[in-house]
Amino acid sequence: MDKDCCSDNCCSDWAYKIHILLLGLVMLVPGLMKLFVMKPANVAGFLGGLGIPAPNVLVWVLIASEIGSGAAILASLVLKGMPLKYVAWLPVVVLVVAAATALKPYGQNSSNILLHLIAASDFALLALWNCGTEPAPKAPMAKLAVKGAKK
C-alpha cells in the first residue's frame, strides 16, 4: 500500500468513526470487565488453569493491554492524526492468543473463535493502513473503476 493510503475518501466519515469506536470498545470493555467484574484474581486462576505460566503477572499484562489499546483507539477519534500503526497490533496478539488458548478448552464453539479471529484481522488491517482517523483506502477494483470513468 502506498504511504498516502488514507487520502482517498472511499467511505463516509461517520461510518469510519463508528467503526473505530466499536473497535476501541471491543478491547476496552473486556479489559474493564476483567478488572472490575471478574476480578484479576479470578482471571489469573482461569489463565493458570489453562497452563499459562506466571498467570498472576500475565493477568495484569492482559488487562493493561486491553484497556490501554482500547483507550488509545478511542482517543484517536479525538486526537486527529494519531497513528494507530503500532497500537492496533496489540489487540491482534490478544485476540489470536485468546482464540488459540482460552476459548477452545472451555467448550467455546467455533463461531466464537472465528469472531475473535475476524476482530483480530480487522485490527491488523487498521494497523497496516495506518490511517489514524482517516477513512480506509478504496479497494483496488474501485480505483480502476474510477479511473476508467474519468476518461
C-alpha positions in Angstrom: 0.0 0.0 0.0 1.2 3.5 -0.7 2.1 5.8 2.2 -0.8 8.1 1.2 -3.4 5.3 1.5 -5.8 7.5 3.6 -6.1 10.3 1.1 -8.9 8.5 -0.8 -12.2 9.2 0.8 -14.0 6.0 -0.1 -16.4 5.7 2.8 -18.3 8.3 4.8 -16.5 9.8 7.7 -19.2 8.9 10.2 -19.1 5.2 9.2 -15.4 5.1 9.7 -15.7 6.8 13.1 -18.3 4.3 14.2 -16.1 1.5 13.1 -13.1 2.9 15.2 -15.5 3.5 18.1 -16.6 -0.2 18.0 -13.0 -1.5 17.7 -12.0 0.6 20.7 -14.9 -0.8 22.7 -14.0 -4.4 21.6 -10.8 -4.1 23.7 -11.8 -1.6 26.4 -15.0 -3.3 27.7 -13.5 -6.7 28.2 -10.5 -5.2 30.0 -12.7 -3.2 32.3 -14.8 -6.3 32.9 -11.8 -8.3 33.9 -10.7 -5.6 36.3 -14.0 -4.7 38.0 -16.4 -7.5 37.4 -14.5 -10.8 37.1 -11.6 -9.6 39.3 -8.0 -10.1 38.4 -7.5 -13.0 40.8 -10.3 -15.0 39.1 -8.9 -14.2 35.7 -5.4 -15.3 36.9 -7.0 -18.6 38.1 -8.5 -19.1 34.7 -5.2 -18.4 33.0 -3.4 -20.7 35.4 -6.0 -23.4 34.7 -5.0 -23.2 31.0 -1.4 -23.9 31.9 -0.2 -20.4 31.1 3.0 -19.6 33.1 3.0 -16.7 35.6 -0.7 -16.1 35.5 -0.6 -13.6 38.3 1.7 -11.4 36.2 0.2 -12.0 32.8 -3.3 -11.1 34.1 -2.1 -7.6 34.6 -0.4 -7.5 31.2 -3.6 -8.7 29.6 -5.8 -6.2 31.5 -3.4 -3.3 30.7 -3.2 -4.4 27.1 -6.9 -4.5 26.6 -7.7 -1.2 28.5 -4.7 0.6 27.0 -5.2 -0.4 23.4 -9.0 0.2 23.6 -8.4 3.7 25.2 -5.8 4.6 22.6 -8.0 3.6 19.7 -10.9 5.6 21.2 -8.5 8.6 21.7 -7.7 8.5 18.0 -11.2 9.7 17.4 -10.5 12.9 19.3 -6.7 13.4 18.6 -6.7 13.9 14.8 -3.9 12.2 13.0 -3.0 9.9 15.9 -1.4 6.9 14.2 -2.8 3.5 15.0 0.0 1.7 13.2 1.6 0.3 16.4 -1.2 0.3 19.0 -3.5 -1.8 16.7 -1.1 -4.8 16.7 -1.6 -5.3 20.5 -5.3 -6.4 20.1 -4.2 -8.7 17.2 -1.9 -10.6 19.6 -4.5 -10.6 22.5 -7.3 -11.9 20.2 -5.3 -14.5 18.4 -3.9 -15.9 21.7 -7.4 -15.9 23.2 -8.7 -17.8 20.2 -5.9 -20.3 20.3 -5.7 -21.0 24.0 -8.6 -19.7 26.1 -11.7 -20.4 24.1 -11.3 -24.0 22.8 -10.6 -25.9 26.0 -13.6 -24.4 27.8 -16.1 -25.6 25.3 -16.5 -22.4 23.3 -17.9 -23.0 19.9 -16.1 -22.5 16.7 -18.1 -19.4 15.8 -16.8 -17.6 18.9 -13.2 -18.5 17.9 -14.0 -17.3 14.4 -15.3 -14.0 15.7 -12.1 -13.4 17.7 -10.0 -14.1 14.5 -12.2 -11.8 12.4 -11.8 -9.0 15.0 -8.0 -9.7 15.0 -7.9 -9.3 11.2 -9.8 -6.0 11.5 -7.2 -4.7 13.9 -4.4 -5.9 11.6 -6.0 -4.0 8.7 -6.2 -0.9 10.8 -2.5 -1.2 11.7 -1.5 -1.9 8.1 -3.5 1.0 6.7 -2.0 3.3 9.4 -4.7 5.8 8.7 -5.2 7.4 12.1 -8.7 8.8 11.9 -9.0 8.9 8.1 -11.2 6.6 6.1 -9.7 3.4 4.8 -8.4 3.2 1.3 -10.5 2.2 -1.7 -10.4 -1.3 -2.9 -8.1 -1.7 -5.9 -11.0 -2.5 -8.2 -12.8 0.6 -7.1 -9.8 2.7 -8.1 -9.7 1.1 -11.5 -13.4 1.8 -12.0 -13.0 5.5 -11.0 -10.0 5.9 -13.4 -12.0 4.4 -16.2 -14.9 6.7 -15.6 -12.8 9.8 -15.8 -11.7 9.1 -19.4 
